[in-house]
């Protein structure tokens, strides 16, 4: 079943509150790719092994994953706007502290604090955008993915530019930009209504009893293992300067942005949600396998990493929509459960990649990454019926939004006051 309205809703005509949160999203998601260009420089200057340096990803993402379990608990008690502000403030503080650190362990610790702020922010930002945006659920998700893609694209470029001066520069840069986003959020975002029912810490774990949500979460874990193997370890075998690494991952990030906003809706209209996911994951597995085989060819490695942005962009948008629809629980709860599982995969993959390369060879971590993505296709097939139901639900919601009716799902998100990052 196709979803014609997914691509028709414009993400560009939005209220100021949406743009304020979207700007904060851009800066927040810069944090994902920001450290890529400076990983080799940190390794050299602080006498740290590649596997130690990849802990910058692991501490950040694992803490984000675990903290996702408590974000609904927090936001349902203090409200979405205050949760956003708390998350942004933590990112400002810990990114600045990371820039001042003189040891790899210090940076790893401050990245963990950054991850806590990131969890509070991303678990709330999508719901605030959904509640404030025009154009229904599809338009809100595309607006959110636009911010995500732009942040992922700009992060490596900023990291390369500032990292060429000093590896400390990117951390200070994020602190300044996120402080601006914090001010904009305080001024422009209106308080969101608190939910009628407060979320408990156990709710996200209980939500994983639902097969559809569990299947989507495990699929995302496998996918993120491949994704963050490429993102967290590919800079080392490239042997490039911080500036050149920044340009490579900027090209990658631009493809993430373009295919999240335009490519994913186009594929969904032609293939439907389920087939788009299967097709996209299969191509991504092939791309990572190419990296595994030709990792010693600098040119092939660079091209394959940049091309990976296509598959990551498509997957981000399509999976976000599927998760929003597949679970018969409140959006905040489903989002927290999904975020917890998938970020665990993303957090462990870079460190595991470093250890595999040290104890075997440079080909092994990428081969394992390709295998993890292929495993994700098999896991997804187990929940095919749930995915088909999600696709039907999405089509109904899009049709209702296109007809000018009240989107019950958007209302739920507005009342709940928290959501999920992609």
C-alpha positions in Angstrom: 0.0 0.0 0.0 1.4 3.4 -1.0 1.3 6.5 1.1 0.8 9.4 -1.2 0.6 12.1 1.3 4.0 11.3 2.8 5.8 13.3 0.2 3.1 16.0 -0.4 3.2 17.6 3.1 5.7 20.4 3.2 8.1 20.5 6.1 9.0 24.1 5.3 5.9 26.1 6.3 6.0 25.9 10.1 5.4 28.1 13.2 8.4 29.7 14.9 8.3 27.1 17.7 8.9 24.3 15.3 11.9 26.1 13.8 13.3 26.8 17.3 13.1 23.1 18.2 14.3 22.1 14.8 17.4 24.3 15.1 18.1 22.6 18.5 17.7 19.3 16.7 20.2 20.3 14.1 22.8 21.1 16.8 22.0 18.1 18.8 22.4 15.7 15.9 25.7 17.5 15.0 27.0 15.6 18.1 26.7 12.3 16.2 29.1 13.1 13.4 31.0 16.0 15.1 33.7 13.8 16.6 34.4 11.7 13.4 37.0 14.0 11.9 38.8 14.4 15.3 39.0 10.7 16.3 42.5 10.2 14.9 43.7 13.5 16.3 42.4 12.6 19.8 44.0 9.2 19.5 47.4 10.7 18.6 47.4 13.7 21.0 46.1 11.7 24.1 48.0 8.5 23.3 44.8 6.5 23.1 44.1 3.4 21.0 41.3 3.4 18.4 39.2 1.2 20.5 39.6 3.6 23.5 38.7 6.6 21.3 35.6 4.8 20.0 34.3 4.9 23.6 33.4 8.5 22.9 30.5 7.0 20.9 29.9 4.2 23.3 29.6 6.3 26.5 27.4 8.8 24.6 25.0 6.3 23.1 24.8 3.7 25.9 23.9 6.4 28.4 21.4 7.8 25.9 19.9 4.4 25.6 19.5 3.8 29.3 18.3 7.3 29.9 15.6 6.8 27.3 13.9 4.6 29.9 13.4 7.5 32.3 12.6 10.3 29.9 8.9 9.6 29.8 8.9 9.4 33.6 10.5 12.9 33.7 8.6 14.6 31.0 5.2 13.4 32.2 5.9 15.1 35.5 7.6 18.3 34.6 6.3 18.8 31.1 7.8 18.7 27.6 9.3 22.2 27.5 11.1 21.9 30.8 12.4 18.5 29.7 13.7 20.1 26.5 15.4 22.9 28.5 17.0 20.4 30.9 18.4 18.3 28.1 19.8 21.3 26.2 21.4 22.7 29.4 23.1 19.4 30.1 24.5 19.3 26.5 25.8 22.8 26.8 27.6 22.0 30.1 29.1 18.6 29.2 30.1 19.5 25.7 32.1 22.5 27.1 33.6 20.3 29.8 34.7 17.8 27.1 36.6 20.6 25.4 38.5 21.3 28.6 39.4 17.7 29.4 43.1 16.6 29.2 42.5 12.9 29.2 40.6 10.3 27.1 38.8 9.1 30.2 37.7 12.6 31.0 36.2 13.1 27.5 34.5 9.7 27.7 32.9 10.7 31.0 31.8 14.1 29.8 30.4 12.5 26.6 28.3 10.2 28.9 26.8 13.4 30.6 26.2 14.7 27.1 24.3 11.5 26.3 22.0 12.1 29.3 21.1 15.5 28.0 20.7 14.1 24.5 18.2 11.5 25.7 16.1 14.1 27.5 16.2 16.3 24.4 15.5 13.8 21.6 12.9 12.0 23.6 10.8 15.2 23.7 11.7 17.2 20.6 9.7 15.1 18.1 6.5 15.3 20.1 6.9 19.0 20.5 7.4 19.4 16.7 4.4 17.1 16.1 2.2 19.1 18.5 3.3 22.4 17.0 3.7 21.6 13.3 1.3 22.1 10.4 0.7 19.4 7.8 -0.1 16.4 10.1 2.1 13.6 11.2 3.9 13.0 7.9 4.8 16.7 7.6 6.1 16.8 11.2 8.2 13.7 10.8 9.7 15.0 7.6 10.5 18.4 9.3 12.1 16.5 12.1 14.1 14.3 9.7 15.2 17.4 7.8 16.7 18.8 11.0 18.3 15.4 11.8 19.8 15.2 8.3 21.1 18.7 8.3 22.7 18.2 11.7 24.4 15.0 10.6 25.6 16.8 7.5 26.9 19.9 9.2 28.4 18.1 12.2 31.4 16.6 10.4 32.0 19.8 8.5 32.1 21.8 11.7 34.2 19.1 13.3 36.6 19.2 10.4 36.9 23.0 10.3 37.4 23.5 14.1 39.2 20.2 14.5 41.8 21.3 12.0 42.7 24.0 14.6 42.4 21.9 17.7 40.4 18.7 18.6 38.9 20.8 21.4 37.3 23.2 19.0 34.2 21.1 18.0 33.2 20.6 21.6 33.3 24.3 22.3 31.4 25.0 19.1 28.5 22.7 20.1 28.4 24.3 23.5 27.9 27.8 21.9 25.4 26.7 19.3 23.4 24.7 21.8 23.3 27.7 24.2 21.7 29.7 21.3 19.2 26.8 20.8 18.5 26.8 24.5 17.6 30.6 24.5 15.4 30.1 21.4 13.5 27.2 23.0 12.9 29.2 26.2 11.6 32.2 24.2 9.6 30.6 21.4 8.3 27.2 22.5 5.1 27.3 24.5 4.5 24.9 27.4 2.9 21.6 26.3 0.0 20.1 28.3 1.0 17.3 30.6 -0.4 13.9 29.9 -3.4 12.6 31.8 -1.4 9.6 33.0 2.1 9.8 34.3 4.6 7.3 32.7 6.4 4.9 35.0 10.0 3.8 34.5 8.8 0.2 33.9 6.4 1.2 31.1 9.0 1.1 28.2 10.2 -2.4 29.2 6.6 -3.6 29.4 5.9 -2.2 26.0 8.5 -4.5 24.4 6.1 -7.3 25.1 4.3 -6.2 22.0 5.7 -8.1 19.1 5.6 -5.4 16.5 7.5 -2.9 18.7 10.0 -5.6 19.8 10.6 -6.6 16.2 11.2 -3.0 15.0 13.5 -2.3 18.0 15.6 -5.4 17.3 15.7 -4.6 13.6 17.0 -1.1 14.5 19.6 -2.6 16.9 21.0 -4.7 14.0 20.8 -1.7 11.6 22.5 0.6 14.1 25.3 -1.9 14.7 26.2 -1.6 11.0 25.6 2.2 10.9 27.8 3.0 13.9 30.5 0.6 12.8 30.9 2.7 9.7 30.4 6.0 11.5 32.7 5.2 14.5 35.5 3.2 13.0 35.8 4.0 9.3 37.7 7.3 10.0 40.7 5.3 11.1 41.5 3.3 8.0 40.9 6.4 5.8 44.1 8.0 7.0 42.9 11.5 6.3 43.4 14.9 8.0 40.5 16.3 10.2 39.5 18.7 7.5 39.3 16.0 4.8 37.5 13.6 7.1 35.0 16.4 7.7 34.4 16.8 4.0 33.9 13.0 3.5 31.4 12.8 6.3 29.7 16.0 5.2 29.1 14.4 1.8 27.7 11.4 3.7 25.5 13.6 5.9 24.1 15.5 2.9 22.9 12.3 1.4 21.4 11.3 4.7 19.5 14.6 4.7 18.4 14.5 1.0 17.2 10.9 1.1 15.5 11.3 4.5 13.4 14.2 3.2 12.9 13.4 -0.5 14.1 9.8 -1.2 12.2 8.0 1.6 8.7 9.5 0.6 9.4 8.8 -3.1 10.3 5.1 -2.4 7.3 4.7 -0.1 4.9 6.0 -2.8 6.3 3.4 -5.2 7.1 0.4 -3.0 5.2 0.9 0.2 6.7 1.0 3.7 7.5 -2.7 4.1 9.2 -3.2 0.8 11.1 0.1 1.1 12.6 -1.2 4.4 13.6 -4.6 3.1 15.1 -3.1 -0.1 16.9 -0.4 1.7 18.4 -2.7 4.4 19.6 -5.2 1.7 21.4 -2.4 -0.2 22.9 -1.1 3.0 24.2 -4.5 3.9 25.9 -4.8 0.5 27.5 -1.4 0.9 29.0 -2.2 4.2 30.2 -5.6 2.8 32.0 -3.6 0.1 33.7 -1.6 2.8 34.7 -4.9 4.5 36.3 -6.3 1.3 37.9 -3.1 0.0 38.8 -1.3 3.3 42.4 -1.0 2.3 41.4 0.9 -0.9 41.1 4.5 0.3 39.1 5.6 -2.7 36.6 2.7 -2.5 36.3 3.2 1.3 35.5 6.9 0.9 32.9 6.4 -1.8 31.2 3.5 0.0 31.0 5.6 3.3 29.5 8.5 1.4 27.0 6.3 -0.4 25.9 4.8 2.9 24.2 8.1 3.6 21.6 7.2 1.1 20.5 4.1 3.0 20.7 5.7 6.4 18.6 8.6 5.3 15.8 6.4 3.9 15.9 4.1 6.9 15.7 7.0 9.4 12.4 8.4 8.0 10.7 5.1 7.2 11.6 3.4 10.5 10.4 6.4 12.5 7.0 6.3 10.8 6.7 2.5 11.3 7.5 2.7 15.0 5.0 5.5 15.5 2.3 3.3 14.1 3.2 -0.3 15.0 2.9 -0.4 18.8 -0.5 -0.3 20.6 0.9 1.9 23.4 1.3 5.6 23.9 3.9 7.2 21.6 6.2 8.3 24.4 6.4 4.8 25.8 6.9 3.2 22.4 9.6 5.8 21.6 11.5 5.2 24.9 11.4 1.4 24.4 12.6 1.7 20.8 15.3 4.2 21.6 16.6 2.1 24.4 17.1 -1.0 22.3 18.5 0.7 19.2 20.9 3.0 20.9 22.4 0.0 22.7 23.4 -1.4 19.3 24.8 1.9 18.2 26.8 2.4 21.4 28.4 -1.0 21.5 29.3 -1.3 17.8 32.2 1.2 17.5 34.0 -0.2 20.6 33.5 -3.8 19.4 34.8 -2.7 16.0 38.0 -1.4 17.5 38.5 -4.6 19.5 37.8 -6.9 16.5 40.3 -4.9 14.4 43.0 -5.1 17.1 42.5 -8.9 17.7 41.8 -10.0 14.1 42.1 -7.5 11.2 40.5 -4.4 9.8 38.1 -6.3 7.5 36.3 -8.1 10.4 34.4 -5.3 12.1 32.8 -4.2 8.8 32.0 -7.8 7.8 30.3 -8.2 11.1 28.5 -4.9 10.5 27.2 -6.2 7.2 26.1 -9.4 8.8 24.2 -7.5 11.5 22.2 -5.6 8.9 21.4 -8.8 7.1 20.2 -10.3 10.4 18.0 -7.3 10.8 16.2 -8.1 7.5 15.4 -11.6 9.0 14.2 -10.1 12.2 12.0 -7.7 10.3 10.4 -10.5 8.4 9.2 -12.1 11.6 7.0 -9.0 12.2 5.9 -8.6 8.6 2.2 -8.7 9.6 2.7 -6.0 12.2 4.5 -3.9 9.6 1.7 -4.3 7.1 -0.8 -3.1 9.8 1.4 -0.1 10.5 1.5 0.7 6.8 -2.3 0.6 6.7 -2.6 2.8 9.8 -0.1 5.3 8.4 -2.2 5.5 5.2 -5.4 6.1 7.2 -3.8 8.9 9.3 -2.3 10.6 6.2 -5.7 10.4 4.4 -7.4 11.9 7.5 -4.8 14.7 7.7 -5.0 15.4 4.0 -8.8 15.6 4.3 -8.5 18.3 7.0 -9.7 16.0 9.8 -8.3 15.8 13.4 -5.3 13.5 13.6 -5.9 11.5 16.7 -2.3 10.4 16.7 -1.1 14.0 16.6 -3.4 14.8 19.5 -2.0 11.9 21.5 1.5 13.1 20.9 0.6 16.7 21.9 -1.0 15.4 25.1 1.8 13.1 25.9 4.5 15.7 25.5 7.3 13.4 24.5 8.5 11.4 21.5 11.6 9.9 20.0 14.6 10.6 17.9 15.2 8.7 14.8 
